[in-house]
Amino acid sequence: MRQRAIWSAVLVVGLALAGCGSASDSGKSTSSDGKLVVWDWKSGEPFAKSYLEKAKADFKKKHADVEVEFVAQPFDQYYTLLGAAIQSGKGPDVMLFNGGGQIRDRVDALVPLDDYVAEDKQRLAGWEAFAKDGKTYAAPVTLQGYPIYYNKEIYRKANLDPASPATTWDKFVADCAAIAKAGSKCFALGNKEGVGIQFWLSSLGSTTLTAAEYDAWIAGKRDWNSANVKRIFQTWKESGDRKMNSDGANSTAMFNDSFALFQSGKAAHVMGLMSDVGHWQDFNEFLTAEKLGVMKAPVVTAGTTPSLPYDGGIGYAVAKWTKDPKVAADLVRSLSSAEALKAFYADAGAIAADTTIDVSAGGPAVSTIVSELKSGKPALHVALSSKTLDLMGRLSQQLLSGSITVDEVVKQLAASDQAG
């Protein structure tokens, strides 16, 4: 499998691009000297080369005299290094963020971009993941979502119709039993990092919570005592109790061991990503586009309607300490420009925030994903704080091992969520 940087958990090493700095460099802002410093975990990757070249060319048209230096930091240290820079009040002019809690927890150190990116609002999707209290703090580069992929060949071996995956949870459980009899696991699951539960929560959210509960969750009015909220965690536990998951889920890394299980045909389904890694392009390489399917989440609560959970994936923001926010914001706009994002889609297989990009040549799976964006909803886990997500990861491992009850899980999560 080609190694790509992942928004959640892959260490980025090496700096393949000429002119990039290193993690040991000072990385200090030097915009007053005609230079902008950018921190990210992407720029050292081979697939980012064409993307950065397009972005730099676009920026050069506006600011020919300003040099841009990309400093690729290791992902597993990225937010620690960024936190130290924020604490000191000096560091890069522009920095890459994941959508959701990681950027929302740090908006005090960022410049609101609404006045600078107004022209891009209609062209790009995913803005909500980079916003807080009505202000936008980064421009989206990719969209990140959580489709349920399935292997059509395993369906055929289990005498299931690959064109008609289950539409209800009960039917899905029955299909999983048929898949097990045919010699495969139902789910490829990696929860060593505690990330598996995040995908599960968001993938099954729209078919377990009512529309009102879903909207309230995203708005921050979460009822952790709701029977439907508990039901999501009950299905998680049920998948373990029924042995629907690949063996040793709590000791299997999602990135990239669980995805490898799916790619190698050892499991029929995986809750994957739609950008970067563990996604349609990777799976096409191993399973072929013809054997890879994308299914809607099975309905758990009657009357609910499945929708694709997605948000802005990654986006660039501007630090408050930069000398000229307008120039730095222009660089952010170049990094999300149409030509740059076309290159990122082509080379990385990412679903770009610019949804006008033609993906038809990528195969049926990516076409299905993009077709569902219009009816998609924000992912439930992205609405939670990083502190609550960390706790949920630990509790999910205990649920799979049988050492905690669903009621105790939601009680602890409610306390963490309400503490902010």
C-alpha positions, 0 to 999 in steps of 0.5 A: 500500500502506498504510504500517505499522511493520515489526518488521524494517526500516521507519522510523517517522516522525511521532507521530499520537497526542495525548500521545505524546512525540518522539525528541528528548524525554528519555524518562526514567522518571518513574514516581515522579511518577505517570507511566510512559514507554513507548518503541516504534516503533508508537505513532505509526502510525494503525493503533495508535490504537484499540489504545492507547486500549483498552490505556490504558482497561484500565490506567486501571481499575487505576491511575487516577492514573498517566499514560502517555506513549508515545514513538515512536522511529524503528525504524532508530535504536531499538535504538541509542537503547535501548542508550544508555539501558541504558548510562546506567541510565535511560530508559523504564519500558516498552519494545517489543522484537522477539522473539529475539536483540534482547531476549535480548541485553539481559535484564540491563537488564530485570525478569523478568515471570513473577510478574506475568504468570502469569494470561496464560500460557494465553491468550497464545502466543509467550512463548518468543521473550521468554524466556532461561534459564527467565525471561520478560522481555516479554509478547507482543503479536503472533505473527510467522511466515513463511508461503509465500504464492502467487498462484493466478492465476499458477498457472492461467496456468502450467497448475498446479493452484492447489489443489495446490501442490508438496509436494516440492522437486523438484516445486516446482522443476519448477513454477517452470520452468512458471511461468517459461515463463508469464512470471512469476518463481517467487519475489519476493525482496528481500535488500538488507538480508540478511533474505531468508535469514532467511525462507528458513532458517525457511520451509524448516527443518522440511522440510529438518532432521530433527525431532531436528536442528530441536529441537537447533537451537532448544535451542542445539545446532546442528550446522553441519556437518550435511548437512541444514543445508548443504542449506538454504543449497544450496537458497538458492544453487540458487534463484539459479542457476536464476533462480527469484528476481526480478531483482536480489535483492541490490539489492532491499529486502525492505521493501517492494519485494519484497512489491510485486513479489508484490502486482503479480503479477510473481512467483508466491510470496513468503516473507512475514510473518503480521503487520504488513506483507508479510502476508495483509491487504496481499496481499488488498488487491491480489490479492483473498482468492480469489487468495491462497494459503498453502502448506506448505513443500515437502519437501526431506529425505524423511521430514520434516513441514512446519510453520509457523515462528513465534514471539512477534513483538513484546512489551513489557518492563519496565526494571530502573530503573523505580520500581515494577515492579508498576505497569509490569508492569500496563501491560504486561499492559494492552498485551496485554489481550484487547480491546487485541489485538482492536483491533490485529488488526482495524486492523493485520491482525496475528496477535495473541498471543491466539489466541482472536480470531476471524479467519474474516472475514479470508479463507482465507489468514489462516484457514489460517495460524491453523489451523497455529499449533497444529502450528507450531514456533519459527523457526530464525533467531530462535534465532540471535544478532543478530551471527550473523544480520548475518553470515548476511545478508552471506554470503547475498548472496555466495552469490547472487552466486557469490562464496562456497561453501556450505561456507565459509558454514557454517564462518563461521556456526558460528564466529560461533554458537559465539562467542556 
